[in-house]
Amino acid sequence: MAYIDPTQSSPNNYKLLFEDDTHRVLEMTLPAGTKDNEHSHTSELVYFISGGSAHISLPGGESMDADIPDEHVMAHEAWTHTVENTGSKDIRAIIFEIQ
């Protein structure tokens, strides 16, 4: 599947903080009760400043629910997904992508 830039597909949720030939750093804010648009990440490391409850949908119909604690760190291989904040507080994270 082709890469879908989160800053292009969901500019209200993803802000580019830094980019060079090998790294990209994004700030993600997903207000309570909102959903972002389908987007991709390369291999990533995510630091959740403030976590929350989320429903993550993958292409092809698979989905999962996650309760993410504040200050949680997650590593994930490249993927495409949509995230819905199903909780009562905003989810904020810094995403480190390796190009």
C-alpha positions as CSV (number, residue, x, y, z in Angstrom):
1,M,0.0,0.0,0.0
2,A,1.3,3.5,-0.8
3,Y,2.3,5.8,2.0
4,I,-0.4,8.3,3.0
5,D,1.2,11.3,4.7
6,P,-0.7,12.1,8.0
7,T,0.1,15.8,7.7
8,Q,-1.7,15.8,4.4
9,S,-4.6,13.5,5.2
10,S,-5.3,14.9,8.7
11,P,-3.6,18.3,9.0
12,N,-5.7,19.2,12.0
13,N,-4.2,16.2,13.9
14,Y,-0.6,16.0,12.7
15,K,2.0,18.7,12.7
16,L,5.5,18.2,11.2
17,L,8.2,19.2,13.7
18,F,11.3,18.0,11.9
19,E,12.3,16.2,8.8
20,D,15.6,15.3,7.1
21,D,16.7,12.5,4.7
22,T,16.4,9.8,7.4
23,H,14.0,11.0,10.2
24,R,10.7,12.7,10.6
25,V,9.2,13.9,13.8
26,L,5.4,14.6,14.1
27,E,3.2,16.0,16.8
28,M,-0.2,14.2,17.0
29,T,-3.2,15.7,18.8
30,L,-6.5,13.8,18.7
31,P,-9.2,15.5,20.7
32,A,-11.7,13.3,22.6
33,G,-14.5,12.0,20.5
34,T,-12.7,12.6,17.1
35,K,-11.3,10.4,14.4
36,D,-8.4,11.1,12.0
37,N,-8.3,10.1,8.4
38,E,-6.5,7.1,7.0
39,H,-2.8,7.6,7.1
40,S,0.5,5.8,7.2
41,H,3.7,5.8,9.3
42,T,7.1,4.4,8.4
43,S,8.8,2.4,11.1
44,E,8.0,4.5,14.1
45,L,8.6,5.1,17.8
46,V,5.8,6.9,19.6
47,Y,5.9,8.8,22.9
48,F,2.3,9.4,24.3
49,I,2.4,12.6,26.3
50,S,-1.2,11.9,27.2
51,G,-2.8,8.6,26.3
52,G,-6.4,7.6,26.3
53,S,-8.8,5.1,24.8
54,A,-8.6,4.5,21.1
55,H,-10.1,2.4,18.4
56,I,-7.6,1.6,15.6
57,S,-8.9,0.5,12.2
58,L,-6.7,-1.2,9.6
59,P,-7.3,-1.4,5.8
60,G,-9.2,-4.6,5.1
61,G,-11.5,-4.3,8.1
62,E,-9.4,-5.4,11.0
63,S,-9.6,-3.3,14.1
64,M,-8.5,-3.2,17.8
65,D,-9.2,-1.2,20.9
66,A,-6.3,0.2,23.0
67,D,-6.1,1.9,26.4
68,I,-2.9,3.9,26.2
69,P,-1.4,5.1,29.5
70,D,0.2,8.6,29.8
71,E,3.9,8.6,29.0
72,H,3.7,5.2,27.2
73,V,6.3,4.5,24.5
74,M,5.4,2.3,21.6
75,A,7.5,0.9,18.7
76,H,5.7,-0.2,15.5
77,E,6.7,-1.3,12.0
78,A,5.4,0.6,9.0
79,W,1.6,0.6,8.8
80,T,-1.6,2.3,7.5
81,H,-4.5,2.9,9.9
82,T,-7.2,5.3,11.2
83,V,-7.4,6.2,14.9
84,E,-10.6,7.2,16.8
85,N,-10.3,8.7,20.2
86,T,-13.1,6.9,22.1
87,G,-12.1,8.4,25.5
88,S,-12.9,11.6,27.4
89,K,-9.5,13.3,27.1
90,D,-7.3,14.4,24.2
91,I,-4.6,12.0,23.1
92,R,-1.2,13.8,22.4
93,A,1.9,12.1,21.1
94,I,5.3,12.7,19.5
95,I,6.0,10.3,16.6
96,F,9.5,9.6,15.4
97,E,9.5,8.0,12.0
98,I,12.5,6.5,10.3
99,Q,12.5,7.2,6.5
